[in-house]
Amino acid sequence: MEDDAPVIYGLEFQARALTPQTAETDAIRFLVGTQSLKYDNQIHIIDFDDENNIINKNVLLHQVGEIWHISASPADKGVLATCYNKTSDSKVMTCASVWRMPKELESGSHESPDDSSSNAQTLELLCHLDNTAYGNMAGVAWEPMGDGKKLISLADNHLLLWDLQESSSRAVLSNSVALEGKGQLKFTSGRWSPHHNCTQVATANDTAIRGWDIRTMNQIYCIENAHGQLVRDLDFNPNKQYYLASCGDDCKVKFWDTRNVNEPVKTLEEHSHWVWNVRYNHSHDQLVLTGSSDSRVILSNMVSISSEPFGHLVDDDELSDQEDHSQEDKIKEPLQDSIIATYEEHEDSVYAVEWSSADPWLFASLSYDGRLVINRVPRALKYHILL
């Protein structure tokens, strides 16, 4: 019997980087990267056993520095990219590299949960994404539907498109564009759109959101002042091609139709501090997760702007006569947007929230103190969506 209670895992180090293992669609697995100034940093491979409600973990050493961002290849379970701090000549640079985990860890091996990390293995470096000429790396995003050979990185005011060659042991810069304008322009985040044959990328810098066509590196839209303060994160609706969510330091979450950038389609104001993350559910796009420095995770039901605003439509033939009228009334009324749940298991800023790639009803959140919480969409809502 599945239980809606959260499952909590504590890392010894501070952490802010979290990703689902995107290529893994059977096992529920997340990767967490640590931020320690004193010790070797680690990547924790978190396998969630949902039958027994327990977490199994393996630890990989990431000896090159504090991890600021982590993302897993969409095509290869063993490959991931990290952005991390590296000190050279007393200057700190944020670099990005592509890594491979040891073969035996690629698909969940089960250690006992209390296993000590004395037997930690090391990641194999596949290649660096060379940013010497471009500045600090803020993030890396893989082409969502691709073969794991294309990725973008954001380096200060540059958007860089990379091709991985020779079994990913070489990264070739295939295109780039720089933000034009006054002052110290810097990208904070970027997302690759799963639509338009994966030719579009959205980026955030300062209070603006921009769309780019990566074939030409031309800007295709710009939402100036999308937020009153810094934009922290973006995500595309997986089922509606022009829909994009954003969140920022003005404590708001906004939903945009990129064909009309003058005003948001919807705005949520439920958090009381900076909103660091926004994530659409991959299967049910009315479910939206947000994480904030107010230490809370909020699950919203944004059904009015989802791909099924009237719920699951039923064929007339499927209904018997007495059901007809009540069903017709039900179909005409769009469901209401609402906050499904506010999760308060964290005591520190929640820097990352992610849906599982394997189970659409399960998500993880990570706070800076190293607490990882795995939660499920409330069962009643799950059945309401499915039935």
N, C-alpha and C positions, 0 to 999 in steps of 0.2 A: 504494500500500500504506500503510495507516495505521500510525502509529508511536506507541507509548505514551510516548515521551519528553516531558517537560514543555516548554512554550514560555514563555519569561520576557520580561517587558517592564518596563523601569524608568522611573518618572516622576522628574522632577527634584525634586519636592516630596514632603513627607510626605502620607500619605493614609490615610483610614479608611472612606471611603464607596464602596460598590460596589452596582450593581444590574444584573440582566440587562435588556435592552430587551424587556419582557414582551410587547408587542404584536407584536414581530417574531418570526415563527415559521419564517422561511426562512433568514435570515442569522444567524450566530453573533455576537452583539454584546453588549458590556457597557459600562456607563458608570461612570467612576471620578471621584470628586470630591476635590480636593486641600485641604490645610491648610497655607497659608503665611501667616505673619504679615507678611512683608515685601513680597511681590509680589502682583499680581492672582491670585486663585485661578482654577482651570481645571476644566472637565469634559472628560475625555478619552473620546472615543468610540472604543472598541476593537473593530475588526472582525477576527475570526479566520478566516483562509482555511485551512480544514482540508485542502484538497487539497495545498496547497504548504507547510502548516505554518508560515505566517507571519502576523504581526499587522500590520494597517494601522490607522493612527490619525488622527483629526481632533481638533483642540483647540478648545473653546469657552471664551470668557472668562466667568467668574462673578465679577463685580467687587464683589459686595456683602459678601464675607467668607469665612472658613474654612468648609468644608462638613463638617458632622457626620453628615449622613444624606442619602441620595438614594434616590428610588424612581420607577420609570417607570410611566406610565399603562398599564393593561392593554388599552386600546382604541385609543390613538392613538400611533403610533410617534414622533411629534415632541414629545410632551408629557412633562414630568417635574416632580417636586417636590423641593426641597432644604430642609434645615434648616441654618442657617448663623449664625455669630456676627456681631453688628452692634453697633458702639459708638456710643452716643449719650449726651451729658452724662456722659462718662467712665464710664458704666455699660455693661457688656457684656450684651446680650440675645441669646438664640438665637431667631431668627425662622424662619418657613417661607413659601415662595412657590412658585407654580406657573409654569413656564417653557415656552416653545416654542423648539425648535432651528430653525435656518434650514432652509427647505424641502429644499434640495439635499442636506442631511445626513441626512434622515429615514430613507432606506434606503441602506445602505452605499455610499459613494463611495470609490474606492480611491486614496488618496495613496500615494506611495512611503514605506516605513517610515522613511527618514531625512529626510523632509521637515521643514524647520524650522517652528517654530510662529509665525513672524513674520506669517503670514497668518491668525492666529486670528480667528474670528468671535465675535460676542457673542450671548448668549441673549436672547430677547425675553421680557420680564416679562408674564405674563398676569394674575396677581393675587397679592396677599398673603393669607395666612391670618392674619387680625388677632388677635394674641395679647396685645394691650396689657393687657387685663383679667385675663389668665389665667396669665402667667408664661412661662418658657422652654420652647421646643418641643424635645421629645426625639425625636420621630419622626413620620412620616406614612405611612399605609397606604391604598392604593386598594381599593375594593370589587373583589374578585378577578374576578367574572364580569360586572362591570357595563359600562356604556357610558363609563366614565371620568369620570362626573359626580359620583360620591360618594367622599369620602375621610374618614378620621378623622385627627386629630392628637392628640398627647399633650402637654399644656402643664402642667408641674409636676404638680399633683394633679388636673388636669382632663382628661377624655376628651371631645373635641369632634368632632361630626359635621358635615361641610360638604357643601353642594350647590354645584357649579360651574354657573354660568348664563352666558348670553350668550357662547357659544363660549369658556367658561372664563375670561372676562375679569372675572368677579365671583364671589366666594366668599361664600355666605350660610350663616351658622351655623344649622343646622336642629335641633340637639339637643345637650345637654351634660350631664355629670354630674361631680360632684366627689367625691374620696375623703374619707370622713369618718374622724376619728380624731385621736389625739394626735400632736404632733410635726410635723416637716417632711415630710409625705408627698409622694413624687414618683414618677411613673411612669418606668420605665427603658425599657420597650419594649412594643409591642403588635402583634398579628397579627389579621387579619380571617379568620374561618373561611370556607372555600369551601363549607361544607355549610349545611343549614338555610336554604336560600334567601338566604344571605349576611346573616342577621339577627344573627349573633353575632360578638363580638370578644373576644379574650383579651388581658389586660394583665398586666404584671409591675410590682410596686412592692416595693422592699426584698426580703424573702424570700418574698413571697406572689404567687400567680397568681390572677387573678379573671376570671370570664366575665361578659359583659354582653349583654343583649338590647337592640340599638340602637333597636328600635321604642319601647321604654318607658324605656330607660336603667336598667333594673333589673338588679341583680347576680343571676346565675343559679347561679354556684358560686364557691367560694373555696377555694383550696388554701393554707392557712396553713403557713408554714415549709416550703414546697416544696423549698427549698434551705437549707443551713446558713448561707449568706451571700447577698449580692445576686444576684437573678436577672437575667441579662444578655439572654437572648433566648428566643423561643418560635417554634414552627412547628407547623402542623396537618398531620396525615397527609392527603394529598390524596384517599385512597381509603377511609379508615375514619373515619366521621363524629365519633366521640367521642374520637379519639386525638390527643394533643398532646405535643410534645417540648419540654423546657426545658433550659437550661444556666445555669451561674452561677459565682460566685467560689469555690465549694467544690470546683471542679475536676470537677464531676460533670455528666453528661447524664442526664436522667430522662424516662421516657415515662409518660404518664398516660392513664387512661380517665376522662373528666370526669364520668362518672356515679358514680364511686366515688373520692372525692378523699382517702381516708384514707392510701393508700400508692401509690407508683408501681408500674406494671406491670413495669418494668425499670429498672435503673440501670447506667450505664456509668461506669467510673472509669479512663479511659485517659490523660487529660491530667494534667500535673503542675503546671498553673497555671490561672488563670481561663479559663473557656471563654466566648468572646465571641459565638459564633454556632452555631446548629444549623439544618440545612436538610434536609428530606425531598426525595428525587428526585420530580419531578412525575409520572413514569410508573411507576416501579418503587419502591414505597414501602418496600421493605426496605433500600434504599440511603440511608444517612444520613451527611451531612457535618458535621464540626465543626472550628472553628478556635479557637486558643487563644493566650494570651500565652506559652505554652511554645514558640512559633514553629513549631508543628506543625499540620498538617491531617490529620485522621483520617477515613478512609472505612470505615464499619461496615456489616455486613450483618445487619440486625435482622429476620431472616426470621420468627422465631417470633411476632412481633407485627405482621406485615405482612398485607396482604389476601390473600396466597397462602402461608400458612404451610407448606403441603405441596408447594410448588413448583407447577409447571404440571401440572394433572391431565390425564391422557390418557384418552380414551374407550376402553372395552374393545374396541369393534369395530375400533379402529385397530391393535390389537396382534395379531400372529400367535401361535399357540399356544406356541411355545418361548419367546417373550418374556414370556408371561403371568406366570409365577411371579416372575421377577426384578423385573418392573415392579410387581407387587402389593406385594412386600416394600418396594420403593422408596417407593411412595405412602404407606404407613402410617407411615413414619418421618419426623417433621418435620425439616426441615433445621436445622442448628445455627447459632446466632448467632455471628458472628466478626468480628474486625477484618480487613478486606480489605487495607488498605494504610495506612502512615503516610508522609506526604509531608514531606520535610525541606528543601525548596528555600528556605525563608525563614530570615532571620537575625534577624528582629524580630517583635514581637507580631503575630499574624494577627488583624486586626480584622473581616474579612469573608470569608465563603465563599458562593458562589452557583452554582447549576446554570444552564446555558444554557437559554433558553426554546425554542431551535430544535433542539438535539441533546441527548437525554436522557443521553448517555454522557459529556458534557463539562462541566467545571466550572472556575470561576476562584476564586483566593484572593488576598487583598490584605493585605500587611503594612505597618506604619506607615512604614517607610523608603521607601515608594512602589514596592515590587516587586509586580507582578501576575504570577501564575503560572497558566497554563492547563494543565489535566491531563485525562486521559481515564480512565474506569473501565477497569481491566485487561481486555484482550481476552478472556482465558480466562473471566473471570467473566461478561462480557457474553454470551458464547455459552452459558454455563451457564444464565443466566437466560432467554435467548431460546429455547433448544432443548429 
